[in-house]
Amino acid sequence: MATWQQVRELLQKEYPIKEDKGEFLMINFKISETRTQIVGVNKRESSGAGDWVEIMSPIGDVPPVLLDKVLAKAYEMVFGGIVKCSDLHFLRDTLPLEDLTPDRLVQTLHAIVGKADSIEKECLGTDKF
């Protein structure tokens, strides 16, 4: 898989797309009968480093008193990291598009979704995303 179009086609084939804005796809995963988790998959360009696929799943608006707990949970992972955009914290990972395989994309997507939901549940006790 070497193009954004191939990434889009794979995701559209395998997952129910909630929103498609060309270079951004939003998917709503059903984690269990009572939990769901949103994930965004985005094409990103990096000057000099080519095109990348960004996978971001919201954790929520983490209050300062819980931020250390969330960051400690993220430290346990071998992938991704916590970022903040506006008022929300996200679990995010990026993958170079050039040599991305379908298996690596799907593996990372599921890992981000599962861990974001786990952190949201354990640290915030919610299921807003």
N, CA and C atoms as a LAMMPS dump frame, in Angstrom:
ITEM: TIMESTEP
0
ITEM: NUMBER OF ATOMS
387
ITEM: BOX BOUNDS ff ff ff
-5.0000000000000000e+02 5.0000000000000000e+02
-5.0000000000000000e+02 5.0000000000000000e+02
-5.0000000000000000e+02 5.0000000000000000e+02
ITEM: ATOMS id mol type element x y z
1 1 1 N 0.854 -1.167 0
2 1 2 C 0 0 0
3 1 3 C 0.898 1.226 0
4 2 1 N 0.74 2.066 -0.976
5 2 2 C 1.659 3.199 -1.066
6 2 3 C 0.958 4.528 -1.318
7 3 1 N -0.353 4.532 -1.432
8 3 2 C -1.051 5.787 -1.708
9 3 3 C -2.184 6.003 -0.707
10 4 1 N -2.546 7.267 -0.523
11 4 2 C -3.674 7.599 0.335
12 4 3 C -4.964 6.98 -0.215
13 5 1 N -5.115 6.963 -1.524
14 5 2 C -6.309 6.383 -2.129
15 5 3 C -6.453 4.904 -1.747
16 6 1 N -5.357 4.176 -1.706
17 6 2 C -5.405 2.767 -1.302
18 6 3 C -5.804 2.626 0.172
19 7 1 N -5.317 3.531 1.011
20 7 2 C -5.714 3.533 2.424
21 7 3 C -7.216 3.777 2.526
22 8 1 N -7.706 4.789 1.841
23 8 2 C -9.141 5.117 1.86
24 8 3 C -9.987 3.934 1.4
25 9 1 N -9.58 3.313 0.303
26 9 2 C -10.346 2.188 -0.242
27 9 3 C -10.401 1.022 0.743
28 10 1 N -9.281 0.721 1.386
29 10 2 C -9.257 -0.359 2.372
30 10 3 C -10.187 -0.042 3.536
31 11 1 N -10.092 1.172 4.068
32 11 2 C -10.922 1.542 5.211
33 11 3 C -12.405 1.572 4.837
34 12 1 N -12.717 2.08 3.653
35 12 2 C -14.112 2.128 3.202
36 12 3 C -14.683 0.723 3.017
37 13 1 N -13.845 -0.191 2.599
38 13 2 C -14.282 -1.579 2.383
39 13 3 C -14.493 -2.319 3.699
40 14 1 N -13.632 -2.065 4.675
41 14 2 C -13.615 -2.852 5.906
42 14 3 C -14.416 -2.259 7.065
43 15 1 N -14.671 -0.95 7.059
44 15 2 C -15.267 -0.295 8.221
45 15 3 C -16.4 0.641 7.808
46 16 1 N -17.395 0.804 8.688
47 16 2 C -18.454 1.772 8.395
48 16 3 C -17.922 3.201 8.611
49 17 1 N -17.804 3.944 7.554
50 17 2 C -17.258 5.292 7.616
51 17 3 C -18.353 6.252 8.075
52 18 1 N -18.078 6.952 9.138
53 18 2 C -19.033 7.924 9.677
54 18 3 C -18.938 9.256 8.94
55 19 1 N -17.712 9.604 8.52
56 19 2 C -17.474 10.873 7.827
57 19 3 C -16.3 10.705 6.879
58 20 1 N -16.427 11.252 5.68
59 20 2 C -15.36 11.178 4.674
60 20 3 C -15.179 12.561 4.075
61 21 1 N -14.012 13.166 4.349
62 21 2 C -13.704 14.492 3.816
63 21 3 C -12.506 14.436 2.871
64 22 1 N -12.357 13.336 2.164
65 22 2 C -11.258 13.214 1.205
66 22 3 C -9.968 12.758 1.843
67 23 1 N -9.312 13.649 2.578
68 23 2 C -8.056 13.289 3.237
69 23 3 C -8.251 13.053 4.729
70 24 1 N -9.509 12.894 5.138
71 24 2 C -9.845 12.586 6.53
72 24 3 C -11.045 11.655 6.553
73 25 1 N -10.912 10.551 7.301
74 25 2 C -12.007 9.608 7.489
75 25 3 C -12.269 9.452 8.979
76 26 1 N -13.547 9.392 9.367
77 26 2 C -13.905 9.119 10.745
78 26 3 C -14.685 7.807 10.793
79 27 1 N -14.263 6.942 11.717
80 27 2 C -14.873 5.628 11.88
81 27 3 C -15.352 5.506 13.321
82 28 1 N -16.534 4.927 13.519
83 28 2 C -17.063 4.684 14.851
84 28 3 C -17.006 3.176 15.116
85 29 1 N -16.102 2.755 15.987
86 29 2 C -15.926 1.348 16.312
87 29 3 C -16.861 0.936 17.435
88 30 1 N -17.456 -0.224 17.305
89 30 2 C -18.235 -0.808 18.391
90 30 3 C -17.284 -1.692 19.197
91 31 1 N -16.98 -1.261 20.412
92 31 2 C -16.042 -1.976 21.277
93 31 3 C -16.748 -3.138 21.972
94 32 1 N -17.952 -2.879 22.451
95 32 2 C -18.768 -3.891 23.12
96 32 3 C -20.225 -3.481 22.939
97 33 1 N -21.107 -4.198 23.605
98 33 2 C -22.536 -3.853 23.515
99 33 3 C -22.811 -2.47 24.085
100 34 1 N -21.955 -2.017 24.996
101 34 2 C -22.212 -0.747 25.677
102 34 3 C -21.177 0.342 25.378
103 35 1 N -20.12 0.02 24.641
104 35 2 C -19.052 1.006 24.406
105 35 3 C -18.737 1.142 22.923
106 36 1 N -18.486 2.388 22.519
107 36 2 C -18.016 2.688 21.165
108 36 3 C -16.79 3.584 21.279
109 37 1 N -16.061 3.694 20.178
110 37 2 C -14.888 4.573 20.163
111 37 3 C -14.711 5.134 18.764
112 38 1 N -14.575 6.435 18.682
113 38 2 C -14.359 7.125 17.416
114 38 3 C -12.865 7.157 17.122
115 39 1 N -12.52 7.042 15.852
116 39 2 C -11.127 7.196 15.421
117 39 3 C -11.115 7.975 14.112
118 40 1 N -10.16 8.878 14.012
119 40 2 C -9.958 9.623 12.777
120 40 3 C -8.691 9.149 12.096
121 41 1 N -8.762 8.995 10.785
122 41 2 C -7.587 8.618 9.991
123 41 3 C -7.388 9.731 8.979
124 42 1 N -6.196 10.287 8.985
125 42 2 C -5.925 11.522 8.275
126 42 3 C -4.648 11.409 7.449
127 43 1 N -4.66 11.941 6.255
128 43 2 C -3.424 12.034 5.468
129 43 3 C -2.69 13.295 5.921
130 44 1 N -1.414 13.136 6.251
131 44 2 C -0.593 14.265 6.695
132 44 3 C 0.635 14.349 5.811
133 45 1 N 1.067 15.549 5.552
134 45 2 C 2.29 15.772 4.783
135 45 3 C 3.352 16.345 5.701
136 46 1 N 4.553 15.851 5.546
137 46 2 C 5.68 16.341 6.331
138 46 3 C 6.763 16.779 5.359
139 47 1 N 7.156 18.03 5.451
140 47 2 C 8.157 18.535 4.508
141 47 3 C 9.44 17.722 4.621
142 48 1 N 9.824 17.149 3.512
143 48 2 C 11.044 16.359 3.454
144 48 3 C 10.899 14.923 3.913
145 49 1 N 9.761 14.579 4.513
146 49 2 C 9.585 13.213 5.016
147 49 3 C 8.42 12.497 4.346
148 50 1 N 7.865 13.066 3.305
149 50 2 C 6.8 12.399 2.556
150 50 3 C 5.443 12.46 3.224
151 51 1 N 4.539 11.629 2.749
152 51 2 C 3.175 11.573 3.27
153 51 3 C 3.068 10.536 4.381
154 52 1 N 2.229 10.834 5.339
155 52 2 C 2.028 9.986 6.506
156 52 3 C 0.538 9.75 6.713
157 53 1 N 0.201 8.68 7.419
158 53 2 C -1.158 8.416 7.863
159 53 3 C -1.175 8.657 9.369
160 54 1 N -2.06 9.533 9.792
161 54 2 C -2.226 9.836 11.214
162 54 3 C -3.497 9.148 11.699
163 55 1 N -3.393 8.442 12.814
164 55 2 C -4.534 7.773 13.427
165 55 3 C -4.708 8.377 14.814
166 56 1 N -5.891 9 15.052
167 56 2 C -6.158 9.669 16.327
168 56 3 C -7.503 9.244 16.873
169 57 1 N -7.525 8.919 18.158
170 57 2 C -8.766 8.547 18.819
171 57 3 C -8.896 9.356 20.109
172 58 1 N -10.034 10.031 20.304
173 58 2 C -10.175 10.89 21.478
174 58 3 C -10.296 10.112 22.776
175 59 1 N -9.666 10.666 23.797
176 59 2 C -9.802 10.153 25.157
177 59 3 C -10.798 11.024 25.904
178 60 1 N -10.694 12.332 25.706
179 60 2 C -11.627 13.262 26.332
180 60 3 C -10.924 14.491 26.839
181 61 1 N -11.68 15.29 27.546
182 61 2 C -11.159 16.487 28.193
183 61 3 C -10.602 16.041 29.542
184 62 1 N -9.298 15.834 29.575
185 62 2 C -8.657 15.287 30.776
186 62 3 C -8.353 16.431 31.75
187 63 1 N -8.966 16.385 32.937
188 63 2 C -8.667 17.433 33.915
189 63 3 C -7.229 17.304 34.425
190 64 1 N -6.626 18.424 34.808
191 64 2 C -5.226 18.387 35.263
192 64 3 C -4.955 17.35 36.348
193 65 1 N -5.901 17.112 37.228
194 65 2 C -5.704 16.16 38.32
195 65 3 C -5.564 14.723 37.8
196 66 1 N -6.074 14.434 36.602
197 66 2 C -5.984 13.082 36.036
198 66 3 C -4.932 12.947 34.932
199 67 1 N -4.304 14.049 34.557
200 67 2 C -3.365 14.021 33.435
201 67 3 C -2.193 13.069 33.684
202 68 1 N -1.628 13.062 34.87
203 68 2 C -0.516 12.152 35.153
204 68 3 C -0.937 10.693 35.005
205 69 1 N -2.151 10.369 35.427
206 69 2 C -2.655 9.003 35.302
207 69 3 C -2.792 8.608 33.831
208 70 1 N -3.321 9.516 33.02
209 70 2 C -3.47 9.264 31.578
210 70 3 C -2.106 9.094 30.925
211 71 1 N -1.17 9.968 31.264
212 71 2 C 0.174 9.883 30.678
213 71 3 C 0.881 8.602 31.111
214 72 1 N 0.661 8.157 32.335
215 72 2 C 1.264 6.9 32.802
216 72 3 C 0.702 5.713 32.013
217 73 1 N -0.595 5.736 31.721
218 73 2 C -1.198 4.674 30.901
219 73 3 C -0.594 4.689 29.495
220 74 1 N -0.376 5.86 28.953
221 74 2 C 0.213 5.971 27.621
222 74 3 C 1.658 5.472 27.62
223 75 1 N 2.363 5.685 28.71
224 75 2 C 3.753 5.238 28.812
225 75 3 C 3.868 3.719 28.729
226 76 1 N 2.818 3.012 29.15
227 76 2 C 2.812 1.545 29.115
228 76 3 C 2.774 1.005 27.688
229 77 1 N 2.399 1.831 26.728
230 77 2 C 2.238 1.39 25.338
231 77 3 C 3.568 1.395 24.61
232 78 1 N 3.659 0.569 23.582
233 78 2 C 4.846 0.57 22.73
234 78 3 C 4.587 1.347 21.439
235 79 1 N 3.428 1.954 21.343
236 79 2 C 3.05 2.708 20.147
237 79 3 C 2.355 3.984 20.585
238 80 1 N 2.325 4.956 19.704
239 80 2 C 1.522 6.154 19.897
240 80 3 C 1.927 7.021 21.064
241 81 1 N 1.137 8.046 21.272
242 81 2 C 1.356 8.978 22.361
243 81 3 C 0.128 9.857 22.53
244 82 1 N 0.108 10.605 23.629
245 82 2 C -1.012 11.497 23.937
246 82 3 C -0.715 12.878 23.359
247 83 1 N -1.713 13.449 22.686
248 83 2 C -1.627 14.816 22.178
249 83 3 C -2.886 15.556 22.593
250 84 1 N -2.812 16.886 22.587
251 84 2 C -3.979 17.699 22.908
252 84 3 C -4.301 18.587 21.72
253 85 1 N -5.581 18.624 21.359
254 85 2 C -6.069 19.469 20.282
255 85 3 C -7.319 20.162 20.812
256 86 1 N -7.294 21.459 20.843
257 86 2 C -8.361 22.25 21.476
258 86 3 C -8.475 21.8 22.932
259 87 1 N -9.657 21.368 23.349
260 87 2 C -9.853 20.964 24.742
261 87 3 C -9.753 19.462 24.957
262 88 1 N -9.498 18.703 23.889
263 88 2 C -9.515 17.249 23.997
264 88 3 C -8.119 16.646 23.913
265 89 1 N -7.941 15.549 24.639
266 89 2 C -6.732 14.746 24.543
267 89 3 C -7.025 13.545 23.647
268 90 1 N -6.054 13.182 22.843
269 90 2 C -6.179 12.085 21.893
270 90 3 C -5.01 11.131 22.062
271 91 1 N -5.239 9.882 21.714
272 91 2 C -4.157 8.931 21.529
273 91 3 C -3.859 8.94 20.033
274 92 1 N -2.6 9.137 19.669
275 92 2 C -2.256 9.31 18.259
276 92 3 C -1.013 8.514 17.894
277 93 1 N -1.007 8.026 16.661
278 93 2 C 0.181 7.42 16.083
279 93 3 C 0.221 7.831 14.614
280 94 1 N 1.394 7.866 14.033
281 94 2 C 1.541 8.17 12.613
282 94 3 C 2.41 7.1 11.963
283 95 1 N 2.098 6.824 10.707
284 95 2 C 2.803 5.793 9.952
285 95 3 C 3.19 6.355 8.593
286 96 1 N 4.425 6.12 8.134
287 96 2 C 4.787 6.593 6.802
288 96 3 C 3.962 5.874 5.739
289 97 1 N 3.398 6.639 4.849
290 97 2 C 2.521 6.081 3.82
291 97 3 C 3.29 5.258 2.794
292 98 1 N 4.505 5.656 2.511
293 98 2 C 5.293 5.055 1.435
294 98 3 C 5.39 3.534 1.514
295 99 1 N 5.681 2.997 2.688
296 99 2 C 5.856 1.545 2.802
297 99 3 C 4.825 0.899 3.741
298 100 1 N 3.687 1.556 3.891
299 100 2 C 2.641 1.054 4.771
300 100 3 C 1.949 -0.156 4.153
301 101 1 N 1.82 -1.215 4.945
302 101 2 C 1.111 -2.417 4.487
303 101 3 C -0.302 -2.408 5.08
304 102 1 N -1.232 -3.092 4.439
305 102 2 C -2.588 -3.175 5
306 102 3 C -2.593 -3.75 6.425
307 103 1 N -1.798 -4.785 6.664
308 103 2 C -1.76 -5.385 7.996
309 103 3 C -1.278 -4.398 9.051
310 104 1 N -0.265 -3.626 8.728
311 104 2 C 0.272 -2.645 9.683
312 104 3 C -0.752 -1.544 9.965
313 105 1 N -1.453 -1.1 8.937
314 105 2 C -2.487 -0.087 9.105
315 105 3 C -3.587 -0.594 10.03
316 106 1 N -4.112 -1.771 9.754
317 106 2 C -5.204 -2.335 10.544
318 106 3 C -4.75 -2.621 11.976
319 107 1 N -3.554 -3.16 12.139
320 107 2 C -3.025 -3.445 13.474
321 107 3 C -2.924 -2.16 14.298
322 108 1 N -2.372 -1.119 13.722
323 108 2 C -2.219 0.149 14.434
324 108 3 C -3.571 0.781 14.724
325 109 1 N -4.473 0.739 13.764
326 109 2 C -5.818 1.281 13.936
327 109 3 C -6.513 0.632 15.129
328 110 1 N -6.495 -0.689 15.186
329 110 2 C -7.146 -1.405 16.282
330 110 3 C -6.445 -1.166 17.62
331 111 1 N -5.137 -1.061 17.604
332 111 2 C -4.39 -0.8 18.837
333 111 3 C -4.74 0.579 19.396
334 112 1 N -4.78 1.583 18.544
335 112 2 C -5.115 2.942 18.979
336 112 3 C -6.542 2.996 19.52
337 113 1 N -7.477 2.412 18.786
338 113 2 C -8.884 2.418 19.211
339 113 3 C -9.05 1.718 20.559
340 114 1 N -8.471 0.537 20.689
341 114 2 C -8.611 -0.227 21.925
342 114 3 C -8.001 0.47 23.127
343 115 1 N -6.807 1.017 22.946
344 115 2 C -6.134 1.665 24.076
345 115 3 C -6.794 3 24.422
346 116 1 N -7.249 3.757 23.43
347 116 2 C -7.94 5.019 23.712
348 116 3 C -9.208 4.76 24.516
349 117 1 N -9.966 3.742 24.119
350 117 2 C -11.173 3.399 24.86
351 117 3 C -10.826 2.956 26.274
352 118 1 N -9.793 2.156 26.411
353 118 2 C -9.364 1.674 27.722
354 118 3 C -8.954 2.831 28.64
355 119 1 N -8.183 3.778 28.113
356 119 2 C -7.759 4.928 28.914
357 119 3 C -8.968 5.783 29.293
358 120 1 N -9.866 6.014 28.327
359 120 2 C -11.07 6.797 28.615
360 120 3 C -11.883 6.139 29.737
361 121 1 N -12.057 4.84 29.646
362 121 2 C -12.85 4.105 30.639
363 121 3 C -12.166 4.095 32.007
364 122 1 N -10.867 3.739 32.042
365 122 2 C -10.148 3.603 33.307
366 122 3 C -9.882 4.935 33.998
367 123 1 N -9.535 5.939 33.218
368 123 2 C -9.121 7.208 33.828
369 123 3 C -10.251 8.208 33.993
370 124 1 N -11.183 8.239 33.036
371 124 2 C -12.267 9.217 33.089
372 124 3 C -13.608 8.599 33.495
373 125 1 N -13.721 7.267 33.337
374 125 2 C -14.959 6.602 33.694
375 125 3 C -16.125 6.948 32.778
376 126 1 N -15.796 7.32 31.534
377 126 2 C -16.843 7.757 30.605
378 126 3 C -16.772 6.952 29.299
379 127 1 N -17.769 7.203 28.452
380 127 2 C -17.771 6.683 27.089
381 127 3 C -18.392 7.746 26.176
382 128 1 N -17.747 8.899 26.142
383 128 2 C -18.245 10.001 25.301
384 128 3 C -17.816 9.848 23.854
385 129 1 N -16.753 9.054 23.626
386 129 2 C -16.208 8.948 22.281
387 129 3 C -16.187 7.516 21.813
